[in-house]
Amino acid sequence: MGLVGKAPEFIDEMEHLEERSHDYIKITPERLNFFRDFSTVIAVAVSFVVITFYKYERVEKPDGTSDYTSYIDPLPNQVISYLGYA
């Protein structure tokens, strides 16, 4: 009865695969793995930029006191933004 009970789910899956076979953009397992690996490389690149260029600097306030705050140069910040878009 297990196989007979699963027949409707199997038919639904086959219909779903048939509909996906006519899609304009096909996401194959190979493409999915590529994009997964590519996103990992981008994440490592962003992490490298942050570790290399992110720093804390002492900033003096108008009242004469100072505070430590995070700072990153504009160029590495722009690189992080572009990698985020990718």
C-alpha distances in whole Angstrom, upper triangle without the diagonal:
4,6,5,6,9,10,13,14,14,16,18,19,20,22,24,25,26,28,30,31,33,35,38,38,35,35,33,32,36,38,36,37,40,41,39,42,45,44,44,48,49,48,50,53,53,53,56,58,58,59,61,63,62,65,66,70,73,73,77,76,79,81,81,78,75,72,69,67,64,65,64,66,66,65,62,61,61,59,56,56,55,53,51,51,50
4,6,5,6,9,11,12,12,15,16,17,18,21,22,22,24,26,27,28,31,32,36,35,33,31,30,29,32,34,32,33,37,37,36,38,41,40,41,44,45,44,46,49,49,49,52,54,54,55,58,59,58,61,63,66,69,70,73,73,76,77,78,75,72,68,66,63,61,62,61,63,62,61,58,57,57,55,53,52,52,49,47,48,46
4,5,5,6,10,10,10,12,14,14,15,18,19,20,21,24,25,26,28,30,34,33,30,29,28,27,30,32,31,32,35,36,35,37,40,40,40,43,44,44,46,49,49,49,52,54,54,55,57,59,58,61,63,67,69,70,74,74,77,78,78,75,73,69,66,64,61,62,60,62,62,61,58,57,56,54,52,52,51,48,47,47,45
4,5,5,8,10,10,11,14,15,16,18,19,20,22,24,25,26,29,30,34,34,31,31,30,29,33,34,33,34,37,38,37,40,42,42,42,45,47,46,48,51,51,51,54,56,56,57,60,61,61,63,65,69,71,72,75,75,78,79,80,77,74,71,68,65,63,64,62,64,63,62,60,59,58,56,54,53,53,50,48,48,47
4,6,7,8,10,11,13,14,16,17,19,20,22,23,25,26,29,30,34,33,31,30,29,29,32,34,32,33,37,37,36,38,41,40,41,44,45,44,47,49,49,50,52,54,54,55,58,59,58,61,63,66,69,69,73,72,75,76,77,74,72,68,65,63,60,61,60,62,61,60,58,56,56,54,52,51,51,48,47,46,45
4,6,5,6,9,10,11,12,14,16,17,19,20,21,23,25,27,30,30,27,26,26,25,29,30,28,30,33,33,32,35,37,37,37,41,42,41,43,46,46,46,49,51,51,52,55,56,55,58,60,63,66,67,70,70,73,74,74,72,69,65,63,60,57,58,57,59,58,57,54,53,53,51,49,48,47,45,43,43,42
4,5,5,6,9,10,11,12,14,15,16,18,20,21,24,25,29,29,26,26,25,25,29,30,29,30,33,34,33,36,38,38,39,42,43,42,45,47,47,48,51,52,52,54,56,58,57,60,62,65,68,69,72,72,74,76,76,74,71,67,65,62,59,60,59,60,59,58,56,54,54,52,50,49,48,46,44,44,42
4,5,5,6,9,10,11,12,14,15,17,18,20,22,23,27,27,25,25,25,25,29,30,28,30,33,33,32,35,37,37,38,41,42,42,44,46,46,47,50,51,51,53,56,57,56,59,61,64,67,67,70,70,72,74,75,72,69,66,63,60,58,59,57,59,58,57,54,53,52,51,48,47,47,45,43,42,41
4,5,5,6,9,10,10,12,14,15,17,18,21,22,25,25,23,22,22,22,26,26,25,27,30,29,29,32,34,33,34,38,38,38,40,43,43,43,46,48,48,49,52,53,52,55,57,60,63,63,67,66,69,71,71,69,66,62,60,57,54,55,54,55,54,53,51,49,49,47,45,44,43,41,39,39,38
4,5,5,6,9,10,11,12,14,15,17,19,21,24,24,21,21,20,20,24,25,24,26,29,29,28,31,33,33,34,37,38,38,40,42,43,44,46,48,48,49,52,53,53,56,58,61,64,65,68,68,71,72,73,70,67,64,61,58,55,56,54,56,55,53,51,50,49,47,45,44,43,41,40,39,37
4,5,5,6,9,10,11,12,14,15,18,19,23,23,21,21,21,22,25,26,25,27,30,30,30,33,35,34,36,39,39,40,42,44,44,45,48,49,50,51,54,55,54,58,60,63,66,66,69,69,72,73,74,71,69,65,63,60,57,57,55,57,56,54,52,51,50,48,46,45,44,42,40,39,38
4,5,5,6,9,10,11,12,14,16,17,21,21,19,20,20,20,24,24,23,26,28,28,28,31,32,32,34,37,37,37,40,42,42,43,46,47,47,49,51,52,51,55,57,60,62,63,66,66,68,70,71,68,66,62,60,56,54,54,52,54,53,52,49,48,47,45,43,42,41,39,37,36,35
4,5,5,6,9,10,11,12,15,16,19,19,17,17,16,17,20,21,20,22,25,25,25,28,29,29,31,33,34,34,37,39,39,40,43,44,44,46,48,49,49,52,54,57,60,61,64,64,67,68,69,66,64,60,57,54,52,52,50,52,50,49,47,46,45,43,41,40,39,37,35,34,33
4,5,5,6,9,10,11,13,15,19,19,16,17,16,17,21,21,21,23,26,26,26,29,30,31,32,35,36,36,38,40,41,42,44,46,46,48,50,51,51,54,57,60,63,63,66,66,69,71,72,69,66,63,60,57,54,54,52,53,52,51,48,47,46,44,43,42,40,38,37,36,34
4,5,5,6,9,10,12,13,17,18,16,17,17,19,22,22,22,24,27,26,27,30,31,31,33,36,36,37,39,41,41,43,45,46,47,49,51,52,51,55,57,60,63,63,66,66,68,70,71,69,66,63,60,57,54,54,52,53,52,50,48,47,46,44,42,41,40,38,37,35,34
4,5,5,6,9,11,11,15,15,13,14,15,16,19,19,18,21,23,23,24,27,28,28,30,32,32,33,36,37,37,39,41,43,43,45,47,48,48,51,53,56,59,59,62,62,65,67,67,65,62,59,56,53,50,50,48,50,48,47,45,43,42,41,39,37,36,35,33,32,30
4,5,5,6,9,10,14,14,11,12,12,14,17,17,16,19,21,21,22,25,26,26,28,31,31,32,35,36,37,38,40,42,42,44,46,47,47,51,53,56,59,59,63,63,65,67,68,66,63,59,57,53,50,50,48,49,47,46,44,43,42,40,38,37,36,34,32,31,29
4,5,5,7,9,13,14,12,14,14,16,19,19,19,22,24,24,25,28,29,29,31,33,34,35,37,39,39,41,43,44,45,47,49,50,50,53,56,59,62,62,65,65,68,70,70,68,65,62,59,56,53,53,50,51,49,48,46,45,44,42,40,39,37,36,35,33,31
4,5,6,7,11,12,11,13,14,17,19,19,19,22,23,23,24,27,28,28,30,33,33,34,36,38,38,40,42,43,43,46,48,48,48,52,54,57,60,60,63,63,65,67,68,66,63,60,57,54,51,51,48,49,47,46,44,43,41,40,38,37,35,34,33,31,29
4,5,5,9,9,8,9,10,13,16,15,15,18,20,19,21,24,24,24,27,29,29,30,33,34,34,36,38,39,40,42,44,45,45,48,51,53,57,57,60,60,62,65,65,63,60,57,54,51,48,47,45,46,44,43,41,40,38,37,35,34,32,31,29,28,26
4,6,9,10,8,10,10,13,15,15,16,19,20,20,22,24,25,26,28,30,30,32,34,35,36,38,40,41,42,44,45,46,47,50,53,56,59,59,62,62,65,67,68,66,63,59,57,53,50,49,47,48,46,44,42,41,40,38,37,35,33,32,31,29,27
4,7,9,8,12,13,16,18,17,18,21,22,22,24,26,26,27,30,31,31,33,36,36,37,39,41,41,43,45,46,47,47,51,53,56,59,59,62,62,65,67,68,66,63,60,57,54,51,50,47,48,46,44,43,42,40,38,37,35,33,32,31,29,27
4,6,6,9,11,15,17,15,16,19,19,19,21,24,23,24,27,28,28,30,32,33,33,36,38,38,39,42,43,44,44,47,50,52,56,55,59,59,61,63,64,62,59,56,54,50,47,46,44,44,42,40,39,38,36,34,33,32,30,29,28,25,24
4,6,10,12,16,17,14,16,19,19,18,21,23,22,23,26,27,27,29,32,32,32,35,37,37,38,41,42,42,42,46,49,51,54,54,57,57,59,62,63,61,58,55,53,49,46,45,42,42,40,38,37,36,34,32,32,30,28,27,26,24,22
4,6,9,13,14,11,12,16,15,14,17,19,19,19,22,24,23,25,28,28,29,31,33,33,35,37,38,39,39,43,45,48,51,51,54,55,57,59,60,58,55,52,49,46,43,42,39,39,37,35,34,33,31,29,29,27,25,24,23,21,19
4,6,10,11,9,10,13,14,13,16,18,18,19,22,23,23,25,27,28,29,31,33,33,35,37,38,39,40,43,46,49,52,52,55,56,58,61,61,59,56,53,50,47,43,43,40,40,38,37,35,34,32,30,30,28,26,25,24,22,20
4,7,8,6,6,10,11,10,12,15,15,16,18,20,20,22,24,25,26,28,30,31,32,34,35,36,37,40,43,46,49,50,53,53,56,58,59,57,53,50,47,44,41,40,37,38,36,35,33,32,31,28,27,26,24,22,22,20,18
4,5,5,6,9,10,11,12,14,15,17,18,20,21,23,25,26,27,29,30,32,33,35,36,37,38,42,44,47,51,51,55,56,58,61,61,58,55,52,49,46,42,42,39,40,38,36,34,34,33,30,29,29,26,24,24,23,20
4,5,5,6,9,10,10,12,14,15,16,18,20,21,23,24,26,27,29,30,32,33,35,36,37,40,43,46,49,50,54,55,58,60,60,57,54,51,47,44,41,41,38,39,38,36,34,33,32,30,28,28,27,24,24,23,20
4,5,5,6,9,10,11,12,14,15,17,18,20,21,23,24,26,27,29,30,32,33,35,35,39,42,45,49,50,53,54,57,59,59,57,53,50,47,44,40,40,37,38,37,34,32,32,31,28,27,27,25,22,23,22,19
4,5,5,6,8,10,10,12,14,15,16,18,20,21,22,24,26,27,28,30,31,33,33,37,40,43,47,47,51,52,54,57,57,55,51,48,45,42,38,37,35,35,34,32,30,29,28,25,24,24,22,20,20,19,16
4,5,5,6,9,10,11,12,14,15,17,19,20,21,23,24,26,27,29,30,32,32,36,38,41,45,46,49,50,53,55,55,53,49,46,43,40,36,36,33,34,33,31,29,29,27,25,23,23,22,19,19,18,15
4,6,5,6,8,10,11,12,14,15,17,18,20,21,23,25,26,27,29,30,31,34,37,41,44,45,49,50,53,55,54,52,49,45,42,39,36,35,33,34,33,31,28,28,28,25,23,24,22,19,19,19,16
4,5,5,6,9,10,11,12,14,15,16,18,20,21,23,24,26,27,29,29,33,36,39,43,44,47,48,51,54,53,51,48,44,41,38,35,34,31,32,31,28,26,26,25,22,21,22,20,17,17,17,14
4,5,5,6,9,10,10,12,14,15,16,18,20,21,22,24,26,27,27,31,34,37,40,41,45,46,48,51,51,48,45,42,39,35,32,31,29,29,28,26,24,24,23,20,19,19,17,14,14,14,11
4,5,5,6,9,10,11,13,14,15,17,19,20,21,23,24,26,26,30,33,36,39,40,44,45,48,50,50,47,44,40,37,34,31,30,28,29,29,27,24,24,23,20,19,19,18,15,15,15,13
4,5,5,6,9,10,11,12,14,15,17,19,20,21,23,24,25,29,32,35,38,40,43,45,48,50,49,47,43,40,37,34,30,30,27,28,28,26,23,23,23,20,18,19,18,14,15,16,13
4,5,5,6,9,10,11,12,14,15,17,19,20,21,23,24,27,30,33,37,38,41,43,46,48,47,45,42,39,35,32,29,28,25,26,25,23,20,20,20,16,15,16,14,11,12,13,9
4,5,5,6,9,10,10,12,14,15,16,18,20,21,21,25,28,31,34,35,39,40,43,45,45,43,39,36,33,30,26,25,23,24,23,21,19,19,18,15,13,14,13,10,10,11,8
4,5,5,6,9,10,11,12,14,15,16,18,20,20,24,27,30,34,35,39,40,43,45,44,42,38,35,32,29,25,25,23,24,24,22,19,19,19,16,14,16,15,11,12,14,12
4,5,5,6,9,10,10,12,14,15,16,18,19,23,26,29,33,34,38,39,42,45,44,42,38,35,32,29,25,24,21,22,22,20,17,18,18,14,13,15,14,10,12,14,11
4,5,5,6,9,10,11,12,14,15,16,17,21,24,27,31,32,35,37,40,42,41,39,36,33,29,26,23,22,19,20,19,17,14,14,14,11,9,11,10,6,8,10,8
4,5,5,6,9,10,11,12,14,15,16,19,22,25,29,30,34,35,38,40,39,37,34,30,27,24,20,20,18,19,19,18,14,14,15,12,10,12,12,8,9,12,10
4,5,5,6,9,10,10,12,14,15,18,21,25,28,30,34,35,38,40,40,37,34,30,27,24,21,20,18,19,20,18,14,15,16,13,11,14,14,10,12,15,13
4,5,5,6,9,10,11,12,14,17,21,23,27,28,32,34,37,39,38,36,33,30,26,23,20,18,16,16,17,14,11,12,13,10,9,12,11,8,10,13,12
4,5,5,6,9,10,11,11,15,18,21,24,25,29,31,34,36,35,33,30,27,23,20,17,16,13,14,14,13,9,10,11,8,6,9,10,7,8,12,11
4,5,5,6,8,10,10,13,17,20,23,25,29,30,34,36,35,32,29,25,22,19,16,15,13,15,16,15,11,12,14,11,9,12,14,11,11,15,15
4,5,5,6,9,10,13,17,19,23,25,29,31,34,36,35,33,29,26,22,20,16,16,13,14,16,14,10,12,14,11,10,14,14,12,13,17,16
4,6,5,6,8,11,15,17,21,22,26,28,31,34,32,30,27,24,21,18,14,13,10,11,12,10,7,9,11,8,7,11,12,10,12,15,15
4,5,5,5,9,12,15,19,20,24,26,29,31,30,28,24,21,17,15,11,10,8,10,12,12,8,9,12,10,8,12,14,12,13,16,17
4,6,6,8,12,15,18,21,24,27,30,32,30,28,24,21,18,16,12,12,10,13,15,14,11,12,15,13,12,15,17,15,16,20,20
4,6,8,12,15,18,20,24,27,30,32,30,28,24,22,18,17,13,12,10,11,14,12,9,12,14,12,12,16,17,15,17,20,20
4,6,10,12,16,17,21,23,26,29,27,25,22,19,16,14,11,9,6,7,10,10,7,9,12,11,11,14,16,15,16,19,20
4,7,10,13,15,19,21,24,26,25,23,19,16,13,11,7,6,5,8,11,12,9,9,13,13,11,14,17,16,16,20,21
4,6,10,12,16,18,22,24,22,20,16,13,10,8,6,5,6,9,13,14,12,12,16,16,15,17,20,20,20,23,24
4,7,9,13,15,19,20,19,16,12,10,6,5,4,6,9,11,15,17,15,15,18,19,18,20,23,23,23,26,27
4,6,10,13,16,18,16,14,10,8,5,6,6,7,10,12,15,17,16,16,19,21,20,22,25,25,25,28,30
4,7,10,13,14,12,10,6,6,4,6,9,10,13,15,18,20,20,19,23,24,23,25,28,28,28,31,33
4,6,10,12,10,9,5,5,6,7,10,10,13,15,17,20,20,19,22,24,23,25,28,29,28,31,33
4,7,8,6,6,4,6,9,10,13,14,17,18,20,23,24,23,25,28,27,28,31,32,32,34,36
4,5,6,5,6,7,10,11,15,15,19,20,21,25,25,24,26,29,28,28,32,33,32,34,37
4,5,7,9,11,14,15,18,19,22,22,24,27,28,26,29,32,31,31,34,36,35,37,40
4,6,9,11,15,16,20,21,24,25,27,30,31,29,32,34,33,34,37,38,37,39,42
4,7,10,13,16,19,20,23,24,26,30,30,29,31,34,33,34,37,38,37,40,42
4,7,11,13,17,18,22,23,25,29,29,27,30,33,31,32,36,36,36,38,41
4,7,10,13,15,18,20,22,26,25,24,27,29,28,29,33,33,32,35,37
4,6,10,12,16,18,21,24,23,22,25,27,25,26,30,30,29,32,35
4,7,9,13,16,19,21,20,19,23,24,22,24,27,27,27,30,32
4,7,10,13,16,18,17,16,19,21,19,20,24,24,23,26,28
4,7,10,13,15,14,12,16,17,15,17,20,20,20,23,25
4,7,9,12,11,10,13,15,14,15,18,19,19,21,23
4,6,8,7,6,10,11,11,12,15,16,16,19,20
4,6,6,6,9,10,11,13,15,16,17,19,20
4,6,5,6,9,10,10,12,14,15,17,18
4,5,5,6,9,10,11,12,14,15,17
4,5,5,6,9,10,10,12,14,15
4,5,5,6,9,10,11,13,14
4,5,5,6,9,10,11,12
4,5,5,6,8,10,11
4,6,5,6,9,10
4,5,5,6,9
4,5,5,6
4,5,5
4,5
4
